Amino acid sequence: MGGIMSIVAAAILGVVLMFVGLISKKSSVVRTVGVVSFAVLLGVSIFDFTAIETVGTSSFFNDMLSITRSGAWFNVLISACAFIYILIFNKSIANVGKNDAEYFALMLFIMVGVFMLSGYNHLLILFIGVEILSIPQYILAGSDKKNIKSNEASLKYFLMGAFSTGILLMGITLIYGHAGSFGIEQIAGSFKGEMSALPLIGVMLLLIAFGFKVSAAPMHWWTADVYDGTPTAITPFMATIVKVAAFIGFINLFHGAFGEIHSSWKLTMAVVLCATLFIGNLTAVYQQSVKRMLAYSSIAQAGFMLFAVFSLNANAEASILYYAVSYTLASIGVFAVLIKLKDYTYEGFNGLGKAHPVYAITATVCLLSLAGIPITSGFFAKYFVLTAAMEQGLWIGIIVFAVLMAAVSVYYYFRVLRAMFFATSEQQTLFEVNSTEQFLLIVNAALVILLGIFPQFVLG
């Protein structure tokens, strides 16, 4: 059973939390069980990884699910990031509404989809994983029922998600029509002979469907409104854990099944990549809300992660793991500070460095990482994905363009830094300080720097 225990544990823990919500109405009890559940999930993921280390690969359900060493390692990393997120945000999640146990349970169910996407070997498991990943998000986006923006975000996300699911199913149907199988290995083998236009259309449809899931341009239009309307405590989970899981599924499909016809989709991928970088960064520059800026920033970050999808080499698969951890930790750190503020505009950060230096400094480290400044993990994250693209032979002009877009991102990230340390506020930015939360933010920022100095902790 080594390898599949993470999926089973996430599902069982989700059900347990639902019953806890029925038994106890105390938020403190629910939060404690929620934190312990994610700690247990991390432990089970580590157990799975150690089991995989001895056997190499574990296959289940007639090879429909195949957990490799790299997939199991991703599960460990993403479980650790989810645990850090829950430790920092558990109180804020519980404050979203009255159904706090359900919020934690839905996140655990999402983790089931995350683990399935890291190990699927069959398009049926891919589809189930994507839906388990997506459906709880539609509910979480609208969890603040008294907020019209949250209701709008939920409805918009659901409608766009249903539309993308239809495209995903059509793509799977066309691929099946060509290969006569849903298995990844069988699909890859079917592309070695002569090929009609039918499977190529299927590949393009799958690219569009995954483009929606990872908010790549021009399938990104939902992102800013959904992220902005979703309760701020839940947005970082959606923008990080869910997004990087979708990228792992994206890479597993395009590297495993469509690697033989890389020349057929590489131009389209390059165009999507450039459009994502350009639209994400340029639109972020003009935002006045930091929360919306972070939404467009996540689109720009998706542009860099698309380099790993483009590149068919071992460095690409390693670099996406590193980028996933780096981006997740940095985003969690910024959102943890943002949620403390009443004003989400840049002016809301005025004087934060003087009023709350710990929050300001930890946010600074995370923003520098998102910008890709050296010493932080964000620098090597961008470096590794660009290196993988160069090894694959991606046109040097696109890599230079990506570097220029990274330079543009420095502008809107540094606007936050300027507000925190160089601007003054007529009304001082004050909020309740929690020593445990401060400690966790310091640990999070330390990890961002530590992984920037010793990237082998993830890559090794």
Secondary structure, 3 states (H helix, E strand, C coil): CCCCHHHHHHHHHHHHHHHHHHHCCCHHHHHHHHHHHHHHHHHHHHHHHHHHHHHCEEEECCCCEEEEHHHHHHHHHHHHHHHHHHHHHHHHHHCCCCCHHHHHHHHHHHHHHHHHHCCECEHHHHHHHHHHHHHHHHHHHCCCCCCHHHHHHHHHHHHHHHHHHHHHHHHHHHHHHHHCCCEHHHHHHHCCCCCCHHHHHHHHHHHHHHHHHCCCCCCCCCHHHHHHHCCCCCHHHHHHHHHHHHHHHHHHHHHHCCHHHHHHHHHHHHHHHHHHHHHHHHHHHCCCEHHHHHHHHHHHHHHHHHHHHHCCCHHHHHHHHHHHHHHHHHHHHHHHHHCCCCCCEHHHHCCHHHHCHHHHHHHHHHHHHHHCCCCCHHHHHHHHHHHHHHHHCCCHHHHHHHHHHHHHHHHHHHHHHHHHHHCCCCCCCCCCCCHHHHHHHHHHHHHHHHHHHCCHHHHC
